[in-house]
Structures are given as structure tokens and as C-alpha cells.
Amino acid sequence: MSRRLKTDIPGTDYRIDAERLPDLDWEQEFAKDLRAPGPLVLELGFGRGEFLMHLAGEASERAHIGVEVSRKRVLKMARRVARSELCNVRLVHASAEHFAATGLRAASVEQVWINFSDPWPKKRHHPRRLVQPALLERLCWALLPGGTVEIATDDVPYAEHIDATLRAEAHLENVFAPDPWRSEVPGRPPTAYELEWRALGRPIHFWRYAKR
Ligand SMILES: C[S@@+](CC[C@H](N)C(=O)[O-])C[C@H]1O[C@@H](n2cnc3c(N)ncnc32)[C@H](O)[C@@H]1O
């Protein structure tokens, strides 16, 4: 994770070296580019990054952090952000779990997005699933009251796991109640995976939970 960042970026390089995470002051980091960097917006596992680009473009005064475990995807996204006019995005090459453990501060986050994280269908691989009680607990610690966690999946067994894990987190409440989840959220931009799964007719599940 901590190999030196490559520099072949056509403009400003907004990647953050994971080694800096424990000491990083996000407010200071974003203050270079934003007048009043407020609470953070996170996307964990941004993949090709189109969703994060959309979020950051829609809210250009808000501070966005994308976290992705694939070095190649982080590099591609860094090039994409550099070619854009966006200066409110930072990219971290790390696992979301590592980022949550070292890069977050208490009560500093407004929104967390986890879109179509890998379902790991084999039972012995279930511990590798991103949505887990420990990660949610850490995210709750980092969220402001009223801050939201938004999760999406197309995979039915993973959906059952996500739903049970969200319900079990006492600091969160279901914004979509009485629905456990929704299959459409108007105004939400699709991610690359969402478009693929929709084209195959797979059911999409969206959750929105807020910190109490
Ligand atoms: C199925 S893709 C979905 C990508 C994107 N969110 C979308 O909806 O199009 C899952 C992404 O999560 C990344 N990923 C997997 N495990 C991760 C982890 N523990 N932390 C951060 N990213 C992770 C993968 O590299 C991949 O880019």
C-alpha cells in the first residue's frame, strides 16, 4: 500500500499516500482548495470512479474522499480527476478497512457510499465482504449525527447479510423505513456495475441509514 505514488498525472495529483493517514488533518488538506471544507463525503471502493466524479461535481464546495484497494483504478481515477476541474477530491489507495482504522476522525463525516462491493459468494470467503459489523461501527464513530451510510448491491445473499448487519448497528436508523431497502432511488446516478447488473435484469438493493 505504501509504495511511492507514481507521478504520471496530467495535472494536480490528488492522491494521498496511505502512510500519511494517521497524521493527516483533512480540514487542512482540503483548505488548500476549498474556502470552508466542512464534513467529509466518502466513497469506499470507487472502482472506475464515475459515481465519485458525479458527487464531487454536484457539490464542488464539499470535501470528497475516494478509497480504493486497486492501485490501477486509483491511478486511472487520479488521471481523470487531474483532467477535470475538480479540486475537492482526494484519492486514497488502501483497503476501506485500513482507511477506516487510520484515516478517519470522530464526528467528521457527512456521507459514506459503498456501491456494489464484492459479494464473495463462497461461505468461506464471507469474512472478506466489505460490509461488516466492525466497519459499520467505525463508520458510525466517524459520522456526524444525521450523517448517512448508503449501500447498494445486486447480490441477493449479500443483500441479506447487509440488511442484517445494518439492522444490528444500534447507532443507525433506516431512513427508508418501513421499507428495508429500495430498488430505485430517484436522482441517484448509476455506477458502472449498477448499469451492468441492471442490463442483466438483476435486482438492485439500496439502503440509506442515518446516524441517530
Ligand atoms: C464490484 S466493484 C464496484 C465498483 C464501483 N463501486 C461500482 O459500483 O461500479 C468493487 C470495487 O471495490 C474495490 N474493493 C474491493 N475490496 C475493497 C476494500 N476492502 N477496500 C476498498 N476497495 C475495495 C475493488 O477493487 C473494486 O474496484
The ligand as a MOL file (V3000), in Angstrom:
LIG
                    3D

  0  0  0     0  0            999 V3000
M  V30 BEGIN CTAB
M  V30 COUNTS 27 29 0 0 0
M  V30 BEGIN ATOM
M  V30 1 C -17.6120 -4.6700 -7.8520 0
M  V30 2 S -16.5680 -3.2690 -7.8790 0 CHG=1
M  V30 3 C -17.7020 -1.9070 -7.7500 0
M  V30 4 C -17.0780 -0.6180 -8.1770 0
M  V30 5 C -17.9850 0.6340 -8.0880 0
M  V30 6 N -18.3100 0.9390 -6.7160 0
M  V30 7 C -19.2420 0.4810 -8.9080 0
M  V30 8 O -20.3310 0.3450 -8.3160 0
M  V30 9 O -19.1560 0.4790 -10.1460 0 CHG=-1
M  V30 10 C -15.8590 -3.3080 -6.2560 0
M  V30 11 C -14.7050 -2.3470 -6.0820 0
M  V30 12 O -14.2920 -2.3360 -4.7350 0
M  V30 13 C -12.8860 -2.4330 -4.6500 0
M  V30 14 N -12.5940 -3.0690 -3.3510 0
M  V30 15 C -12.7220 -4.3900 -3.0510 0
M  V30 16 N -12.4300 -4.5910 -1.7590 0
M  V30 17 C -12.1080 -3.3650 -1.2410 0
M  V30 18 C -11.7170 -2.9160 0.0340 0
M  V30 19 N -11.5920 -3.7710 1.0520 0
M  V30 20 N -11.4620 -1.6090 0.2060 0
M  V30 21 C -11.5850 -0.7270 -0.8330 0
M  V30 22 N -11.9530 -1.1100 -2.0660 0
M  V30 23 C -12.2280 -2.3950 -2.2680 0
M  V30 24 C -12.4850 -3.2420 -5.8660 0
M  V30 25 O -11.1410 -3.0150 -6.2420 0
M  V30 26 C -13.4690 -2.7300 -6.9050 0
M  V30 27 O -12.9920 -1.5900 -7.5670 0
M  V30 END ATOM
M  V30 BEGIN BOND
M  V30 1 1 1 2
M  V30 2 1 2 3
M  V30 3 1 2 10
M  V30 4 1 3 4
M  V30 5 1 4 5
M  V30 6 1 5 6
M  V30 7 1 5 7
M  V30 8 2 7 8
M  V30 9 1 7 9
M  V30 10 1 10 11
M  V30 11 1 11 12
M  V30 12 1 11 26
M  V30 13 1 12 13
M  V30 14 1 13 14
M  V30 15 1 13 24
M  V30 16 1 14 15
M  V30 17 1 14 23
M  V30 18 2 15 16
M  V30 19 1 16 17
M  V30 20 1 17 18
M  V30 21 2 17 23
M  V30 22 1 18 19
M  V30 23 2 18 20
M  V30 24 1 20 21
M  V30 25 2 21 22
M  V30 26 1 22 23
M  V30 27 1 24 25
M  V30 28 1 24 26
M  V30 29 1 26 27
M  V30 END BOND
M  V30 END CTAB
M  END
